Amino acid sequence: MTIRHLKIFVSVAENGKMSTAASKFFISQPAVSQAIKELEDYYGVLLFDRISKKLYITEAGKKLLEYAKNVLAEFDKLEEGMNAFKDIKTLRIGVTVTVGTNFISKVLAEFKENTKNIETYIRMNNTKNIETLLLESELDLAVVEGKVKNKELISIPEVDDILVLVCSKNHPFYGKEHITFADLKDVNFVLREPGSGTRELFEKYLEKHKLKINVTWEASSPEVIKQAVINDGCVTVASLRLFEKEIQSGEMYAFRNKTKEWNRSFSVVYHKNRKLPEYAKKFIEIVKENKEFNILDEIDYGILS
């Protein structure tokens, strides 16, 4: 017994003619008769009395007609709902905190302008956790600032970024043209939490140069980090993008590392076995179009060496 059987049965029951059902479903009259017989055999009941070449629905037929109408109504709802779902696709995007705070909104706006019927779902976390979500297929792709370690993931550097040391306008470092790491000996730092790509890059730099700092704050929220810098006299090392407005307004001041060891990229990441649909490729294309970042040409900053 199939949906097709029920549709044919309802048509015959409502019109009293097999010829009408045959015309409606573009099949032969014997095919309609065969479908009714298959239903009668399936349920072991007579659905129609055939008297003088006319059809008269039986009590069993009336009961089946009641059930069949309800089933077909629900089936129509199912078809409508699933077809609507088919027309709207969702791109699940992971972003790390720096990317999500200061970069991704412009990309999403351009993506929505250039695509139709594509919804986006954004998951923000640190690089380590985003990597896990990609491996568990909870995300389609991601844009991260940290280094991805799992070999099952493809990671392509696409967007320029740079770390800077930042202080507030009330800090003794403010406005200086040059400071050294020796000057940081007694300074309090606020840093991102372990698992952050920013934290990992900075800690590798400290380890390489055998430098020690005093970490008094750890936070995953950029806003908390900003407040620790502004109100608690801390300094931090983070993406220049996070403090662009505050630096341009003079509320904060940045120091660039003399070497290029703090230069980095945001990378597009996805599983090597995932076949990306065209709309995902369009998203990556828009990410690439927003790769340059030239704020250092517009601000005064110091040098850390």
C-alpha positions in Angstrom: 0.0 0.0 0.0 1.4 3.4 -1.1 0.4 7.0 -1.1 -0.4 6.5 -4.8 -2.9 3.8 -3.9 -4.6 6.2 -1.5 -4.8 9.1 -3.9 -6.4 6.9 -6.5 -8.8 5.4 -4.0 -9.9 8.9 -2.8 -10.5 10.1 -6.3 -12.6 7.1 -7.2 -14.6 7.3 -3.9 -15.3 11.0 -4.3 -16.3 10.8 -8.0 -17.7 7.3 -8.2 -15.9 6.7 -11.5 -12.7 5.0 -12.3 -12.4 6.9 -15.5 -12.2 10.2 -13.6 -9.3 8.9 -11.5 -7.6 7.6 -14.6 -7.8 11.0 -16.3 -6.6 12.8 -13.2 -3.5 10.7 -12.7 -2.7 10.1 -16.4 -3.1 6.3 -16.2 -5.3 3.8 -17.8 -8.7 2.7 -16.3 -7.4 -0.9 -15.8 -4.5 0.6 -13.8 -7.0 2.3 -11.5 -9.0 -0.9 -11.2 -5.8 -2.8 -10.3 -4.9 -0.2 -7.6 -8.3 -0.6 -6.0 -8.0 -4.4 -6.1 -4.6 -4.2 -4.5 -6.0 -2.1 -1.7 -8.8 -4.5 -1.1 -6.4 -7.5 -1.1 -4.1 -5.6 1.3 -6.8 -4.9 3.9 -8.9 -8.0 3.1 -12.1 -6.0 2.7 -14.4 -4.9 -0.1 -14.2 -1.2 -0.7 -16.8 -0.8 -3.4 -19.9 -2.8 -4.4 -20.1 -3.0 -8.2 -23.8 -3.0 -9.2 -24.9 -2.5 -12.8 -21.5 -1.1 -13.8 -21.8 1.5 -11.0 -19.6 1.8 -7.9 -21.1 2.1 -4.4 -18.7 2.6 -1.5 -19.0 0.1 1.4 -18.8 0.8 5.1 -15.2 -0.4 5.0 -14.6 2.0 2.1 -16.1 4.9 4.0 -13.8 4.2 6.9 -10.7 4.0 4.7 -11.8 7.2 2.9 -11.8 9.0 6.3 -8.3 7.7 7.2 -6.9 8.3 3.7 -8.0 11.9 3.6 -6.2 12.5 6.9 -3.1 10.7 5.8 -3.0 12.6 2.4 -3.4 15.9 4.2 -0.5 15.2 6.5 1.5 14.0 3.5 0.9 17.3 1.7 2.1 19.2 4.7 5.2 17.0 4.8 5.9 17.7 1.1 5.3 21.4 1.5 7.6 21.6 4.5 10.4 19.6 3.1 10.3 21.4 -0.3 10.5 24.7 1.6 13.5 23.4 3.6 15.2 22.2 0.4 15.0 25.8 -1.0 16.8 27.3 2.0 20.3 26.1 2.7 22.4 26.9 5.8 26.1 27.6 5.8 27.5 26.7 9.3 30.6 28.9 9.9 33.0 28.8 12.8 34.9 31.9 13.8 37.4 32.6 16.5 36.9 35.5 18.9 39.1 38.0 17.1 37.6 37.1 13.7 34.1 37.2 15.1 34.5 40.5 16.9 36.1 42.6 14.2 36.1 40.9 10.8 33.3 38.6 10.0 30.3 41.0 10.0 31.4 42.8 6.9 32.0 39.5 5.1 28.6 38.2 6.1 26.9 41.4 4.9 28.5 41.0 1.5 27.7 37.3 1.4 24.0 38.0 2.0 24.0 40.6 -0.8 25.5 38.1 -3.2 23.4 35.0 -2.4 19.8 34.0 -2.2 18.0 31.5 0.1 21.3 30.9 2.1 21.0 31.2 5.8 24.2 31.5 8.0 24.8 30.0 11.4 27.8 31.4 13.2 29.6 29.7 16.1 32.3 31.7 17.9 34.9 30.0 20.1 38.7 29.7 20.3 40.8 28.0 17.7 41.1 24.7 19.6 37.4 24.3 20.1 36.5 25.4 16.5 38.9 22.7 15.3 37.0 20.1 17.3 33.7 21.3 15.8 35.0 21.0 12.3 36.2 17.4 12.9 32.8 16.5 14.4 31.0 17.9 11.3 29.1 20.5 13.3 30.5 23.2 11.1 31.0 23.4 7.3 34.0 25.7 7.4 35.7 28.3 9.7 37.8 31.4 9.7 40.4 31.3 12.5 43.4 33.3 13.7 45.2 30.3 15.3 47.2 27.5 13.8 45.2 24.4 13.0 47.0 21.2 14.0 44.8 18.3 12.8 45.9 16.8 9.4 42.3 16.0 8.6 41.7 19.8 8.2 42.7 22.0 5.3 43.9 25.4 6.5 44.5 28.2 3.9 45.9 31.6 5.1 43.8 34.3 3.5 43.6 37.5 5.5 46.4 39.7 6.8 46.6 40.4 10.5 49.1 41.6 13.1 49.5 41.4 16.8 50.4 44.6 18.8 51.1 45.4 22.4 48.4 47.9 23.6 48.2 50.2 26.6 45.8 52.9 27.6 46.3 56.7 27.5 46.9 56.7 31.2 49.8 54.2 31.1 53.4 55.3 31.4 54.1 53.7 27.9 51.6 55.9 26.2 53.0 57.8 23.2 56.6 56.5 23.5 58.4 55.8 20.3 60.3 52.8 21.6 60.2 50.4 24.5 62.1 47.1 25.1 61.0 43.8 26.7 63.1 44.8 29.7 60.5 47.6 30.3 57.8 45.0 30.6 59.3 43.3 33.6 56.9 44.7 36.2 54.0 45.3 33.9 50.6 43.5 34.4 49.3 41.7 31.4 45.8 40.7 30.4 45.8 37.8 27.9 43.3 35.6 26.0 42.5 32.2 27.5 44.6 29.1 26.7 43.4 27.5 23.4 43.3 30.9 21.7 45.4 31.3 18.6 46.5 34.8 19.8 47.6 33.4 23.1 49.5 30.5 21.5 51.4 32.8 19.0 52.4 35.2 21.8 53.5 32.4 24.1 55.7 30.8 21.4 57.3 34.2 20.9 58.0 34.5 24.7 59.4 30.9 24.8 61.6 31.4 21.8 63.2 34.6 23.3 63.2 33.3 26.9 61.0 36.2 28.1 58.8 36.2 31.1 55.8 38.4 31.8 53.3 38.9 34.7 49.8 37.7 33.7 47.2 39.0 36.1 44.1 38.6 33.8 42.9 35.9 31.5 39.7 36.5 29.5 37.9 35.2 26.4 35.9 38.4 25.9 37.6 41.3 23.9 35.4 43.8 25.9 36.8 42.4 29.2 40.3 42.7 27.9 39.7 46.3 26.8 38.4 47.2 30.2 41.3 45.6 31.9 43.6 47.7 29.8 41.7 51.0 30.2 40.7 50.7 33.9 43.2 48.4 35.5 46.5 49.6 34.0 47.2 46.3 32.2 48.7 45.9 28.8 47.8 43.2 26.3 49.1 41.6 23.1 46.2 41.1 20.6 45.1 41.7 17.1 45.4 45.3 16.0 41.9 44.9 14.6 40.4 44.6 18.1 41.6 48.0 19.1 41.3 49.9 15.8 38.7 52.5 17.1 40.3 53.0 20.5 43.8 53.6 18.9 42.4 55.9 16.3 40.6 57.9 18.9 43.7 58.2 21.1 42.2 56.2 24.0 44.8 53.5 23.5 48.3 53.3 22.0 49.9 50.4 20.1 53.5 49.1 19.9 54.5 47.0 16.9 57.1 44.3 17.3 60.3 45.2 15.5 60.5 41.8 13.9 57.7 40.3 11.8 57.2 37.5 14.3 53.8 38.9 15.3 52.5 39.1 11.7 50.0 36.4 11.0 46.9 35.5 8.9 43.3 34.5 9.4 42.9 31.1 7.7 39.9 29.5 6.1 39.6 26.0 7.4 37.4 23.0 6.4 37.6 19.2 6.5 39.6 17.6 3.7 36.8 15.2 2.9 34.0 17.8 2.8 32.8 18.8 -0.6 32.1 22.5 -0.4 28.9 23.7 -2.2 29.1 26.7 -4.5 27.7 29.1 -1.9 30.5 28.1 0.5 33.0 28.8 -2.2 31.4 32.2 -2.6 31.8 32.9 1.1 35.5 32.0 0.8 35.9 34.3 -2.2 34.4 37.2 -0.2 36.8 36.5 2.7 39.7 36.8 0.2 38.4 40.1 -1.1 38.7 41.5 2.5 42.2 40.3 3.2 44.1 43.6 3.4 44.4 45.7 6.6 46.3 49.0 6.4 45.5 50.8 9.7 49.2 51.1 10.4 49.4 53.6 7.6 46.9 55.8 9.4 48.0 55.9 13.1 51.0 56.7 15.2 52.5 53.7 17.0 55.7 52.8 18.9 58.2 50.0 18.4 58.8 47.1 20.8 62.2 45.4 20.6 
